Amino acid sequence: MVRLQQITPPVQAVPGLHFSPRGKQVFLLVREGLTHKQIGERLGMSTNGVRRHKEKMLLDNKCATMLELIAKYHGTHGG
């Protein structure tokens, strides 16, 4: 079995953005274009769990959509 750390490189800390440890993993996979189902399978969680993590990320970072959060990440991270 492949360990999670080997398939999901860490999201670098970004000033002004907040992610839980699991939220970081979900965020990275969303950026790669994976669906809720694919993310859930990869991380061993339900699709509802993936959805809840995404909702929390949006609330914590005052974003309306994941696209806005990704743009904010790239804007402040420069990546």
Secondary structure, DSSP 4 states (H G I P E B T S, - for coil): ---HHHHSPPPPP-TT----HHHHHHHHHHHTT--HHHHHHHHT--HHHHHHHHHHHHHHTT-SSHHHHHHHHHHHH--
